[in-house]
Amino acid sequence: MQYIPNIIFLIILVLGIGFFTKNSRKLFRNIKLGKEVDRSDNKSLRWRNMAKIALGQYKMVKRPISGILHVIVYVGFIIINIEVLEIIIDGLFGTHRIFGFLGGLYDFLIGSFEILAFLVFVAVIIFWARRNVIRLKRFLSPEMKGWPKMDGNLILYFEMVLMTLFLVMNAADLQLQTIGAAHYASDAGIVGSFPISQYIAPLFEGMSESSLIVLERSAWWLHIVGILIFLNYLYYSKHLHILLAFPNTWYAKLKPKGELDNLDAVTKEVMLMMDPNADPFAAPAEEEGDPEKFGASDVIDLNWVQLMNAYSCTECGRCTSECPANQTGKKLSPRKIMMDTRDRLEEVGKNIDENGSFQPDGKQLLDDYISKEELWACTTCNACTEACPIGIDPLSIIMDMRRYMVMEESSAPSDLNNAMTNIENNGAPWPFNQMDRANWVNES
């Protein structure tokens, strides 16, 4: 009978990790639906970017208030969860504070965890107030209604509950150690340092030993089960960036932000035209399968890094708040571009789950999720890519979809069509013959 809790813990642990693994495979499959792109160059710079941006939170603290609060939550949540290793060992083998033999180091670690837990709790309350009381403008955009707003609040509630359970667990444990309860008491005295929960422990002084054990065990179980639930909730939440921020910064584009990629098909055509030995009347080499699409109209036309960007977006809205088109009342929101891409990718993934392979559903990213008006509102200033704390590039998706509209649909605003026609005919965007370009010199 004494091993039943350990068996139950093992089953819960296996189920939690198994479900997370299943969703992770689905996530990576969806990302790999994108076109292949090589981002393995300049590995040393990529490692530096990941260390500086993802680990060091370099771009996050450019906005000091939210940045510092995020660093507290980030560092606190990661470091506190180191104790999960001890909880897992204790849960599997029925031990109590298995790392207590570390002595002073263990006291220091537990004390640090408690202080960080308290700071995380305070930071999360401030984050909640910014969203729901102060109501910052970037959290009130149309795309943030419904599930995105609920998701942002749910994750804050999750963190508050987990930190509370952690401190209550420690407070009850301290009380049990103090009264010398079996399994909790140690010959070495109090195991662990409790700078925060020592102020909670007096609330439990009048409780019996059995009641304290129930309280401690309840907090312990809810804490570890809550962490497993939180882990599996990530797949359905914007907080996938907790896992994807690191690869996202590593695979980020290193080219100058204003530099656009050339289409291979167009590059080959131009090179052929410039080859003096090429036969202009020779039939082009036939390629197997359907010809490659120019630009992107759906998520499978984007590359896998762009799809990973969509999953990595934390919906913070810094990109949209910096976007000049959005600031002047245009429909464009770079955050919405990423959210729509992720939503469409999830829809495609569910289609594959149901049918074994993707079956045309009469939808695409262009028009059904992202309108032409949004895409043409972009000024290509790169403010969104510069503002993103983890190097997401909404502009690359916008430009690929614009490329599709121009090269596949011949669809562009009339002013742009006129300019492109003039460039083709006159070598300049103005409707003047090339021979008349310099006439202004003679004007008095």
C-alpha positions in Angstrom: 0.0 0.0 0.0 2.8 2.4 0.8 3.9 2.3 -2.9 0.5 3.3 -4.3 1.3 7.1 -4.2 4.6 6.4 -6.1 2.8 4.3 -8.7 0.1 7.0 -9.2 2.8 9.7 -9.5 4.7 7.6 -12.1 1.5 7.2 -14.1 0.7 10.9 -14.0 4.3 11.7 -14.9 4.3 9.3 -17.9 0.9 10.6 -19.1 2.0 14.3 -18.8 5.3 13.8 -20.6 3.7 11.4 -23.2 1.0 14.0 -24.1 3.6 16.7 -24.3 5.8 14.5 -26.6 2.8 13.8 -28.8 2.0 17.5 -29.2 5.6 18.3 -29.8 5.8 15.9 -32.7 2.7 17.5 -34.1 4.2 21.0 -33.7 7.4 20.0 -35.5 5.5 18.3 -38.3 3.5 21.5 -38.8 6.6 23.6 -38.9 8.2 21.3 -41.4 5.3 21.8 -43.8 7.1 24.9 -44.8 9.6 25.1 -47.6 13.2 24.2 -46.8 15.6 27.1 -46.2 19.2 27.0 -45.1 20.0 28.9 -41.9 23.2 27.1 -40.9 25.6 29.8 -41.9 27.7 31.8 -39.5 27.1 29.5 -36.5 29.2 31.6 -34.1 27.0 34.7 -34.7 23.9 32.6 -34.3 25.0 31.2 -31.0 25.8 34.8 -29.8 22.4 36.0 -30.9 20.7 33.2 -29.1 22.7 33.9 -25.9 22.2 37.6 -26.1 18.5 37.8 -27.2 16.8 34.6 -25.9 18.9 33.9 -22.9 20.0 37.4 -22.0 16.7 39.1 -22.8 18.6 41.9 -24.5 15.8 43.3 -26.6 13.1 42.7 -23.9 14.6 45.3 -21.6 14.5 48.0 -24.2 11.1 48.8 -22.6 12.3 48.8 -19.0 9.1 48.3 -17.0 7.7 45.3 -18.9 11.3 44.1 -19.7 12.5 43.9 -16.1 9.2 42.3 -15.0 9.5 39.7 -17.7 13.1 39.0 -16.7 12.0 38.3 -13.1 9.2 36.0 -14.3 11.5 34.3 -16.8 14.5 33.8 -14.4 12.2 32.9 -11.5 10.1 30.4 -13.3 13.1 28.6 -14.9 15.2 28.5 -11.7 12.3 27.5 -9.4 11.5 24.6 -11.7 14.9 23.2 -11.0 13.2 21.9 -7.8 10.9 19.9 -10.1 13.8 17.4 -10.4 13.8 16.9 -6.6 10.0 16.6 -6.6 10.1 14.0 -9.3 12.7 11.9 -7.4 10.8 12.3 -4.2 7.6 11.3 -6.0 9.1 8.2 -7.6 11.0 6.9 -4.6 8.9 8.2 -1.6 11.8 10.3 -0.2 11.7 13.7 1.4 13.9 16.5 0.1 16.4 14.1 -1.4 19.0 16.8 -2.0 18.9 18.0 1.6 22.4 16.4 2.1 23.8 19.4 0.2 23.5 21.3 3.4 24.3 25.0 3.1 24.1 24.9 -0.7 20.6 23.4 -0.5 19.5 26.1 2.0 20.8 28.7 -0.4 18.9 27.2 -3.3 15.6 26.8 -1.5 15.9 30.3 -0.1 16.6 31.7 -3.6 13.7 29.8 -5.0 11.3 31.3 -2.4 12.5 34.8 -3.0 12.1 34.4 -6.8 8.7 32.8 -6.3 7.6 35.9 -4.4 9.0 38.2 -7.0 7.3 36.2 -9.8 4.0 36.5 -7.9 4.3 40.3 -7.6 5.4 40.7 -11.3 2.5 38.6 -12.5 0.0 40.7 -10.6 1.5 43.8 -12.2 1.3 42.2 -15.6 -2.4 41.3 -14.9 -3.1 44.9 -13.9 -1.4 46.3 -17.1 -3.8 44.1 -19.1 -7.0 44.4 -17.2 -6.9 47.6 -15.1 -4.5 50.0 -16.8 -5.6 48.5 -20.1 -2.6 49.3 -22.2 -3.5 50.2 -25.8 -1.5 47.4 -27.4 -3.6 44.8 -25.5 -6.9 46.2 -26.8 -6.4 45.7 -30.5 -9.2 43.8 -32.4 -7.1 40.6 -32.7 -6.7 40.5 -28.9 -10.3 39.8 -28.2 -11.8 36.5 -27.3 -9.3 33.6 -26.8 -6.1 35.7 -27.1 -7.2 37.9 -24.2 -8.3 34.8 -22.1 -5.1 33.0 -22.9 -3.0 35.9 -21.7 -4.9 36.0 -18.4 -5.0 32.2 -17.9 -1.3 32.0 -18.1 -1.0 34.7 -15.4 -3.4 32.8 -13.2 -1.5 29.6 -13.7 1.7 31.3 -12.6 0.1 32.8 -9.5 -1.4 29.5 -8.4 1.8 27.6 -9.0 3.9 30.1 -7.0 1.3 30.1 -4.2 1.3 26.3 -4.0 5.1 26.3 -3.9 5.2 28.6 -0.9 2.3 26.9 0.9 4.0 23.5 0.4 7.2 24.9 1.9 5.4 26.6 4.8 3.5 23.4 5.8 6.8 21.4 5.3 8.6 23.8 7.7 5.9 23.4 10.3 6.0 19.6 10.0 9.8 19.7 10.4 9.5 22.0 13.4 7.1 19.7 15.3 9.3 16.7 14.4 6.7 14.8 12.2 7.8 11.4 11.0 9.2 11.4 7.4 9.7 15.2 7.6 12.0 15.6 10.6 15.8 15.2 10.1 18.6 14.6 12.6 20.4 17.6 10.9 17.6 19.9 12.0 15.5 22.1 9.6 16.3 21.1 6.0 16.1 24.1 3.7 15.9 27.8 4.1 12.4 29.5 4.0 12.8 33.3 3.9 9.2 33.8 2.5 7.2 30.8 3.7 8.4 31.2 7.3 5.9 34.1 7.4 3.1 31.9 6.1 3.9 29.0 8.5 2.4 30.7 11.6 -1.0 30.5 9.9 -0.8 26.7 10.3 0.4 26.6 14.0 -2.9 25.5 15.4 -3.3 22.6 13.0 -2.8 18.9 13.9 0.1 16.9 12.4 -2.3 14.9 10.2 -3.9 18.1 8.9 -0.5 19.6 8.1 0.4 16.5 6.2 -2.8 16.7 4.2 -2.1 20.4 3.5 1.5 19.8 2.5 0.7 16.7 0.4 -2.2 18.6 -1.3 0.0 21.5 -2.2 2.8 19.2 -3.3 0.5 17.1 -5.6 -1.2 20.2 -7.0 2.1 21.9 -7.6 3.6 19.1 -9.7 0.4 18.2 -11.5 -0.1 21.9 -12.2 3.4 22.1 -13.8 2.6 19.1 -16.0 -0.7 20.7 -17.0 1.1 24.0 -17.7 3.7 22.1 -19.8 1.0 20.6 -22.0 -1.0 23.9 -22.1 1.9 25.5 -23.9 1.0 23.9 -27.2 -2.4 25.6 -27.2 -1.0 28.9 -25.9 1.0 31.9 -27.1 3.5 30.8 -24.5 5.1 28.4 -26.8 7.8 31.1 -27.0 9.1 29.7 -23.7 10.4 26.7 -25.7 10.8 28.2 -29.2 12.5 31.5 -28.4 15.9 29.8 -28.4 15.7 28.1 -31.8 13.8 31.1 -33.2 16.7 33.5 -32.4 19.3 30.9 -33.6 17.6 30.6 -37.0 16.8 34.3 -37.4 17.9 35.9 -40.7 21.3 37.5 -40.4 21.1 39.5 -43.7 20.5 43.2 -43.4 16.9 43.8 -42.6 16.1 45.7 -45.8 17.6 43.0 -48.1 15.0 40.8 -49.9 15.6 37.3 -51.1 15.6 36.6 -54.8 13.4 33.9 -56.3 15.5 31.1 -57.7 13.3 30.7 -60.8 13.7 34.4 -61.6 17.4 34.4 -60.9 17.9 31.4 -63.3 15.9 33.2 -66.0 17.9 36.4 -65.7 21.2 34.4 -65.8 20.0 32.6 -68.9 19.2 35.9 -70.5 22.7 37.3 -69.7 24.5 34.1 -71.0 25.9 34.9 -74.5 26.1 31.2 -75.3 22.5 30.4 -74.4 20.1 29.6 -77.3 17.2 32.0 -76.9 15.0 29.6 -79.0 15.7 26.5 -77.1 12.8 25.0 -75.2 13.2 25.4 -71.4 14.0 22.3 -69.4 10.8 20.7 -68.1 10.6 20.3 -64.3 8.8 17.4 -62.7 5.6 18.1 -60.9 3.7 21.4 -60.7 5.7 24.6 -61.4 6.9 26.4 -58.3 4.6 29.2 -57.1 5.9 32.7 -57.1 5.5 34.1 -53.5 3.0 32.7 -51.0 -0.7 32.5 -50.8 -0.9 29.8 -48.0 1.2 28.6 -45.1 2.7 25.7 -47.1 4.2 28.3 -49.5 6.2 29.9 -46.6 9.5 28.5 -45.4 9.7 26.6 -42.1 11.5 29.4 -40.3 8.5 31.7 -41.0 6.2 29.0 -39.6 8.3 28.7 -36.5 8.1 32.4 -36.2 4.3 32.2 -36.1 4.4 29.6 -33.3 7.0 31.6 -31.4 4.9 34.8 -31.3 4.0 35.8 -27.8 1.4 38.4 -28.9 3.1 41.1 -26.9 2.2 43.7 -29.5 5.5 45.5 -29.6 5.6 45.1 -33.4 2.2 46.6 -33.9 2.8 49.4 -31.5 5.9 50.4 -33.5 4.2 50.0 -36.9 3.8 53.4 -38.6 0.9 52.1 -40.8 -1.0 50.9 -37.7 -0.3 54.2 -35.9 -1.9 56.1 -38.7 -5.1 54.0 -38.6 -4.3 51.5 -41.3 -5.7 48.0 -41.0 -2.2 46.4 -40.8 -1.1 44.8 -37.5 2.1 42.8 -37.7 1.0 40.8 -34.6 -2.2 39.8 -36.4 -0.1 38.7 -39.4 1.7 36.2 -37.1 -1.4 35.1 -35.3 -3.3 34.5 -38.5 -0.4 32.5 -39.9 -0.4 30.3 -36.8 -4.2 29.9 -36.9 -4.1 28.8 -40.5 -1.2 26.5 -39.9 -3.1 24.9 -37.0 -6.1 24.5 -39.4 -3.9 22.8 -41.9 -2.5 20.5 -39.2 -5.9 19.4 -38.1 -6.8 18.7 -41.7 -3.8 16.4 -42.0 -4.7 14.7 -38.7 -8.2 14.0 -39.9 -7.4 12.9 -43.5 -3.9 11.5 -43.3 -2.7 14.1 -45.7 -3.8 17.6 -46.6 -7.0 17.8 -48.5 -8.0 21.1 -50.2 -10.5 22.9 -48.0 -11.2 25.9 -50.2 -9.3 28.2 -47.9 -5.9 29.9 -47.9 -3.9 32.4 -45.8 -4.5 35.1 -48.3 -8.0 36.6 -48.3 -9.4 34.1 -45.8 -7.1 35.2 -43.0 -5.1 38.1 -44.2 -6.6 40.7 -46.5 -4.9 42.5 -49.4 -5.6 45.8 -47.6 -3.4 44.8 -44.7 -0.6 43.6 -46.9 -0.4 46.7 -49.0 -0.6 49.0 -46.0 3.0 47.9 -45.0 5.7 50.5 -45.7 8.5 47.8 -45.4 10.2 50.0 -42.8 11.2 46.9 -40.7 10.1 48.5 -37.4 8.2 45.3 -36.5 11.3 43.1 -36.9 13.4 45.5 -35.0 10.9 45.7 -32.1 10.3 41.9 -31.7 12.1 40.7 -28.5 12.9 37.3 -30.1 13.7 38.2 -33.7 10.4 37.3 -35.4 10.1 38.7 -39.0 6.5 39.5 -40.0 7.8 41.5 -43.0 9.1 38.4 -44.7 5.6 36.9 -44.7 4.1 40.2 -45.9 6.6 40.4 -48.8 6.1 36.8 -49.9 2.4 37.3 -50.0 2.8 40.6 -51.9 5.0 38.8 -54.4 2.3 36.2 -55.0 -0.3 38.9 -55.6 1.9 40.7 -58.1 3.5 37.8 -59.9 0.7 35.2 -59.8 -2.5 37.3 -59.7 -1.2 40.5 -61.4 -3.0 42.2 -58.5 -1.5 45.4 -57.1 -2.7 48.9 -56.3 -3.2 51.0 -59.5 -0.5 53.4 -58.5 2.0 50.6 -58.1 0.9 49.0 -61.4 1.5 52.3 -63.2 4.9 52.7 -61.6 5.9 49.1 -62.6 4.6 49.7 -66.2 6.7 52.9 -66.4 9.8 51.1 -65.1 9.3 48.4 -67.7 8.7 50.8 -70.6 10.7 53.9 -69.6 13.3 52.6 -67.2 11.9 54.9 -64.4 8.7 55.1 -62.4 7.6 58.3 -64.2 5.6 58.4 -67.4 8.3 60.1 -69.5 10.3 58.8 -72.4 13.9 58.0 -71.5 15.1 60.6 -74.1 13.2 63.3 -72.3 14.6 62.7 -68.8 17.1 65.5 -68.8 14.8 68.1 -70.3 14.3 69.7 -66.8 17.9 71.0 -67.1 16.8 73.4 -69.8 13.9 74.7 -67.9 14.3 78.2 -66.5 
